[in-house]
Amino acid sequence: MNDRERFKKTMHFEPADRVTYWEVIGFWKETLERWQTEGMPDDVYPQVFFGMDRHELAPIIVTLVPPFKERVIEYDETTELVRDGSGTVCRRLRDGSSIPKFVEFPVKDRQSFAEMKKRYRADSPCRYPAYWEDYKRSVQDRDYPLGIHCGSLFGWPRNMMGLENIAVAFYDDPALVEEMMEFLTEFIINTIRRALEEIGDIDYAIFWEDMAYRGGSMISPALFKKYMVPRYKRITELVRSNGIDVILVDCDGNHDELTPLWLEGGLNGVYPLEVQAGEDPVRLRKEYGKDLLMVGGIDKMVLDKNREDIDRELDRKVPFLIESGGWIPSIDHCVPANVPFDNYMYYLERLRAITEG
């Protein structure tokens, strides 16, 4: 069974020769640098080296085109104030070792959003590969699953305005929020339609939102239902009409309030299922049955502990979830740099012993 066949069987709750192996978010740069001092070769592709199954997204650019030109506004010995490629002004450590502090966002009102819209033209020539016909031929007989990115309805506007500003805008200027989401919905539909129709047999779709904290959603379910569910439906109806019935959303944090609303909007899968935020794939499977597809949910925090802790995490989740189906095992976000290389290799060994034993 090849990677594509295995993925499709898994995502449709059908028997496969084994589970699909993904590391859906991947590894921090600092993690790989550490591992290269502990025995990992420094001339390999990590996903290949660790034996992950191949999966790819169609190379359609759904983000802003062109990006802003990055510019250093000022700097001192340790920090720099930068306008980055998204147009956001942030202060960050010059060695890149910390999360930046956001200072200013590119969208403040309708006028600045009108300027931002110029970077979201669906007909920008570089959104599709230069040799699109060649690319289409190259994926016709593929043996791996191919996905398409369907953008974002909240995550992108939040990044354009900043969380506090867009949260206030829902109440002070709801028409602007609606205008932004409506524009992005039409942009996404107009951008991906060609790929959906011309490739014809794409295997899955993904959205990106990251709209939940450890304690819950960044906006109320009522606002989500009013502004986002109808627009999700328009996008997912297009996707489903082109034969795709695996539609995943990437959202960190605790999204329990949002999961049923994603299902209402036509999305049917979530990842990476952050354990420290309270997400538990065993609980979710029992709650949603075959209505919900899942990727992730293996607690990254146990990987820097001892082997018994790793065993307990895998033994509690993996056999049940493999038996239930509709789940791809993966660490619940980027593998952090405090994880020893030997521990990660042991995790992979034990995972495969359970799933293939």
N, C-alpha and C positions, 0 to 999 in steps of 0.2 A: 504494500500500500504506500503510495507516495504522499508527500506533505499536503498536497491539496485535497486528495481523497480523505486523508485522515482528519484534516481540519473540518471538512464538510460533514463527515460522519459525527465527529465530536459535537459540533454545534447544532446538530439535529437529533441529538440524543440516540444515536444509532451505534451499534458495536463497531469498534475499530481494532486494528492490530495492537495498538497501544495509544496512550494519550498523546496529544500534541505538546511539544515542549517549546515554550516561549519564555523570554525574560522581557516582559512587555514594556517596561520603562527603561530598563538597562542598568548601567553602572555609572557612578560618579567618576569623573576624571581622576580624582585623588585616590579612589578605590583601585583603579587599574594601575596607577603609578605605584601604589603600595604592593600590589600583588606581583608586579614585575620584579620587586626586590625579594619576593618570597617563593619564586619558582615559576611564575607564569611567563612564557616567552613574550618578548616585546615586539615581535614581528608577525603577530597573528590578528585576525579579526575575532574579537571576543565571542560574538554570537556563534561563529563557526567553531572556534576552539572548544567552547563549552557544549557543543552538540545540540544547539537549538535548531528547531525546524525553520526552514526558510518561509518568510512571508514578506510581502512588499506592498507599498502604496503606489498607485499610479502617479507619475511625476507631474501632477497638475498643481500649479502654484495658486493657492486660495488665500494667501495672505497679501499684505499691501505691496503694490508694485508701482513705482520703485520704492524701496525702503528709504528712510531718511539717511542722509549721509552722517555717519557718526562724527561727532566733533567734541573735543576736549575744551571745555569752557574755562576751567581753571584747575590748578593742581597744587599740592604741597608734597612733603616728603613721603606721605603714606597714602593719601587719598586723591581722587580726581572727581571733578564735577563734569558729567558727560551728557550730551544729548545722544541717545542711542538710536539704533535703526528703526525703532517703533515711534520715535519722536518724543519719547519721555526723557525728562531731565532727571538724572539720579546721581547721588554721590556714592562712590564705591571705593573699596581698597584697591590700590594700584596693582597688587599681586593677584586680584581676583578671588581672594579666599573668603569672602563674606557675601551675604545677600545685600544688594544695594539699598540705599535709602532713597525713596522716590521724593522728588522735590516739586516737579511740575509735569502736567500731562498735556498732550497735544490738543485734546478736545475740551473746550470750556463752554461752548454755546453753539448755536446753529451756524454761525459764520465759520467757526473753526471746524465744525463737522462737515460743512460744505467743502472746505479745502481738503479734509481727509478723504472724502468720497472720491476725489480725483485719483487716489491711489488704489481704489477698489473698482476699477473698470473691468468688467467681465471680458471685454474684447481686447485687452492688452495682449499683444502678439506673443509675449514670452510666457504666458500662463501655461501654454502647452509646449511640449518639446519641439525643437526646430525640425526634427525629422519624425513627425508624428506617425506618418504612414509606416515607417520602418518599425517604430515602437509597437504599433498595433500588431504587426505581423509577428514580432518577437514574443508576444504573450499569448498567442492563439493556442499553442500546444504546451503551455507551461505545466509543470508538475508541482506548483506551489500556489497557495492562495494569494489573490491579488485584491487589495482594498482600495477604497477611494475616500478622501477626506472631505467631510461635509461642513467644515468650519465650526462656527460658534455663534450663539445668539446672545449670551450674557458675558462670557469670558472676554471676547474682543471688545465690546463696549466698555467693560470694566477697565481693561487695559488702556483704552483710549482716554477715559475720564478720571480713573482712580476710583477705588471702591467707595470711599466716603462721598465723593461727588455724585456718582451714579445712584447711590442709595438715597441721597437727598433728592435727586432729580426725579425719582419715581413719584415723589409727592409734590415737589415744587414745579416741575416741568414734565409731567408724564407724556406730553405730546412729543417732546424731544426723544425720550426713551423709545417710544413707539416708532418714531421716524427712523431711529437708528436700527432697531430690530427689523423693521419692514425692509429697509434698504438692504441690510445684510442677507435677509431671506431671499430677496430677488437676485442679489449678487451671487449667492451660492447656487441657486437653481440655474441661473444663466451660465455660470462657469462650469458646472459639472455635467450638464445635460449632454454635451457633445461626447464626453468620455463614456458616459453610461450607454448612450445609443450606439456609438461606433465600436467600442470594445465588445459590448454585448453580453459578456458572461463574467462580470466582476463578482467576487465571492463575498465581500463584506464591505461595510461602510463604517466610518468612525466620526464622531463629533468630539470637540474638546471644550470643556467648560470650567473645571476647577472652581466650582462655586460653592464649596462647603468648607467650614471649619471643623475642628474636632467636635464642637458642640452642635453642629447642624448647618443648615443652609444659610447662605449670605443674604438671601431675600426670602420673603414669606412664601409658603406654598400658594397662597391666594394670588400674589403677584406673578409667580411662575405660571400658574394656570391661565391667568388672564392674558399675559403678554407673550408667553413662549409656546405653550402647548399648541395653539392653532397654527403657529408658524412652523413648529416642528412637523406637524401633520402635512403641511404642504411639501416640505422637503422629503419626508419619508415616503409620502405617496409617490413622488417621482422616483425615488430609489427603488421602492418595491415594484413599481410598474416595469422596471427594467430587470426584474428577477432576483433582487438582493433581499434576503430575509434575515440577514445577520447584521444588525445595526447597533454598534457599541458606542458608549460615551465614556470618555476619560474624565473622571472627576475625583479629586482627592477629598479627604475629610469624611465626615459622616453625612451621607446623602439619603438617609432613611426617609426623610420627608419628601424627597424628590423622586425616589425610585418609582412609585406608582404613577407619578405624573409623566415621567419619561415613557413608561409603558403606554400611557394614554396617548402620548404624542407620536407613537409608532416606533420608538427605540426599544430594543429588547435585550440589551446587554450592558454591563458596567465593568469598569476596571479602574484602578488596580486594587480596590477593596482594602483600604488602610486599616490595619488591625488596631493601632493605637487610637484611632478615631472611633472605634466601636463597631467597625464592619467585620462580619463573620460569615464567610461563604456557606458554612454549614447551616447557620440560622437562616440565611437568605434562601437557600435551597428548600428548607422545610417550609418557609413562609410563602414562597412564590412558585414552587414546583417547577414545571417545564416552561413557565412563562418568562423566566429570566435566565439569560446566558451570563456567564461570569468568567473573568480572567483575573488571576491574582489571589490575594488573600492569605499568602504565606508570610508570617510575621518576620520582617527583616530584623527585628530587635533580638530574636533568639540566635541569630547567626554569629554573634560575638560571644556567645555563652558556651557551655560544654555540649558534648554530643548527646547527652541524655535529654537536654532541653530541645535540641533539634529533633530528636526522635519523638518526643512527646507532641511537638507541634505537628509533625507530619502524620503520626499515627492517629491523631484525633481527627484530622481533616481529610487526608488524601484517600484512604480506602472508601469512605462514605461518598465523597464527591466523584471519584472515578466510577463507582457503581451507579451513582445517580445520573451521570452524564452532563453534557452542556457546560463543562468547566475545563479551563486550561490552567494548570498550575503555574504560578509565577510569584516572585517576591512582590510584596505590596507597595513598592515604589522602587526608586533607584537603590541598588545595593550600596550601603554606606561604607566609608573608609575605615571604620572601626572593625570591620569583619575580616578576620584572617583568611588568607587564601586557602589554607587547609580546611577550614570550617566550611567554606563555600563548596569546595570539592566534595567534602563529606555529605553536605546537603544534597548535591546532585546525585551522588552514589546511592544514598538512602532513598531519594525520590524515585530513582529508576528501579531500585530493588523492589519497591512497593508496587509501582505501576506495571512493571514487566515481569514480576516474580510469579 
